[in-house]
């Protein structure tokens, strides 16, 4: 609820939780981790704290902030300046809904991950209560109406515009596309934040589009 007012607190907690989720499938100590679209570097720093060699790739210089530190690269997630298979873990948190070609973005994550390596990707789907981001849940009544309401209420322009830097991405089509790939296997498909029934809710068509809130995919690069 306070992400915009207190991003330090919000993203520090989120980074700790995300690192815990990664370590259930892949130990971080000594591994090479690429954080794609990681903004201010909270995830990168948490991975380093756990012993990983972590590097941040972010396309928006404003998101990097005033002091991104070492290992931060201004780069597009569609075309990462990395050789094939250099990462043990490719990580992307809440980025997929902000790109207009999610499949190309995912393919690039797969390309830079070594065979047997882990791919972590999460996103907020459109019909989630937070699908409209700062102007949620009024996005259920239409994006234009939701944005106008946000601007009237806050007196400032919305950060996100549907079709420009926020896209309506859905769970069912995304799961089908990922499962049809022959270069990854799906280790886990679950709600990122639910403490119970996290995997079960993603198996129910229709319901999952509302109840999942945020889909977490853990993928393993095929040999």
N, C-alpha and C positions, 0 to 999 in steps of 0.2 A: 504493500500500500504506500510505502514511503520511498520508493525507488528513486524518484526524481528529487526529493528533498534531502535524502541521505544515502547517496549511492555507495559511499564507502562501507557503511554497515550492511547494506543489502547485498552487495556483490562479494564482500568478504565471506559472509555466511554461505552464499550460493557457491562460491569457489570451493569452500571446505566440503560441502555436500557433494559437489561434482567430483572432486578428487576421491572421496570415499567410494563413489559409485564406480569410478574407473578401476580402483584398486581391488574391487571384488572380482575383476576379470583379468587384470594385468598389473603387476607391481610397478610402481613408478620409479623407485630408486634405480639410478643408473640408466634409465631409458631416455630416448629422444622423443620429445612431445612437441608437436606443432599446434599452436592455438590460433585458429583461423577466425578472424573477426572478433577478437577478444577485447576490443575497446581499450579501456584503461589498464589492462594487464593484470587484473585481480587473479584470474585463473592461472596465468603464467607464473605469477609469484607463488601461488600455492603449490603448483607442481614442483617448482624449484625448492621450495621449503621441504618437500618430501623426497628430495634427492634426484629429481629428474633434470635433464638438460632441456629446458623449455624455451621455445622461441615464439614470439608473437607476430602475426601477420594481419595487418589491419588496413583497409582501403581508405579510411576517413581520418585525415590528420587531426581533425577536431576531436574525434573520439579518443585519440591517443593521449590527449591532454598535454600539459606543459613539460612533463618529465617522464617520458615512457621508459627510459633506462636502456640498458644494453639488451641486445637480442630482439629489439623491436624493428620490424620492417614495414614500410609503407607498400602494401602489395594487394592486388586483387585476388580474391579467392577463386576466381575462374581460371587464373593463370599464375600459379605460385612459382616463385623463382627457386624451385627445388628440383633435384634429380628424382628419378623414379625410386620409390621404395626406401627413402632415407629415414622415415619416421617409424618408431615403434607404436606410437599412438598419434592419431590425428583427431583433433578435438574441435568441436564447434557448438557453442551454446547460444541458442536463441538468435540464430543468424538466418536460417533457411527461409523464414517468412519475410525476410528483407531482400531476397534476391529474386529476380524475375525468371531465372532458369535453374530451379533447384537440382535437376538431374545433372546438368553440367557441373554445378558446384560439388555435388556428391561424387561425381566421377573424378574430379580433381583431388578430392580427399582420398579416394581409393588409390589413385595413381601414386601419391607420395608416401603411401603406407607400405611397409615391407610385407611380403607374404607371411601370413600368420599374425600380423599386427592387428591392432584394435582401432576401430573407428567409432567415435562417440559423437552423436549428433542429436540435438534436441531442438524443438521449435514449438511455438505457440500457434496452434491451429485456429483458423478463422472463427469457427463456431464455439470456441472456448469462451467462457465468461471474460477472459482477458484478450480475446482475439483482436479487439480494436486498440489494444495497448492503452495509451493515456486517455483515450476517449471511450473506453469500454465502461459498462456493457451496452452503451447506447448504439453500438455498431449493429446490434440486432434490428434496429429501426432504419438502418441505412447509413453508409459512411458519411455522406454529405451532411445529413442531419446531425450525426454524432459529432462531427468536427465543428459545425456551427455552434452546437451547444457548448462544447468545450471552450471555444473562443469567447463566447458570451460569459461563461462562468468564471474563467480565469483572467480574461483580458489580455491573453497572449496567444500567438499562433500555435497550432498543434505541431509537434515534432514530426509526426508521421502523416503521409498522404497516401491513400490507397491507390495502387497502381504505379507509384513512384518509388517510395522507400518502404512500403508495406504491401504485402500481397496476400490474397486469400488462398491459403494452402490448407488442404484437408487430409485427414488421417487415412481414410480408406484408399484413395488413389496412391498416396505415398507408400503405404505398406505393400500394395500390389506391385508398384514399380521397383521397390527395393528387393522384394522376394523374387522378381523375375530376372534379376541380374545373375550372371554366372561368375562374377569376380568377387562376390562377398557371400557370407552366410549370416543369417540373422541370429545373434546370440540371445538378444532380449529386445522385446518391444513392449514398453510399459509406460504408464503415467509417471512422469518425473517426480511429482510432488506428493502423490497419494501415499500414505503410510500403510494402507491395506488394500487388497484387491487391485494392486497396481497393474498387474498383467492381465487380469480377468477383464477389466473394463475396456481394454483395447480390442477385445475379441468380439464385441457386440456391435454389429453395424448399426449406424444411426446414433445409438446412445454414446458411442465412443467419441463422436464428433463434438458432443457437448461436455461429457463427463471426464474426459481424459485431462483436459486443461492444457497440458504440455506433454507432447510425445517425446519419449527418450528411446532412441534406437542405439543398441550396441551391436556393431557389426564386426565380423572377423574377415580379414582379407584372405582370399583363397590362395593356396600354394600355386 
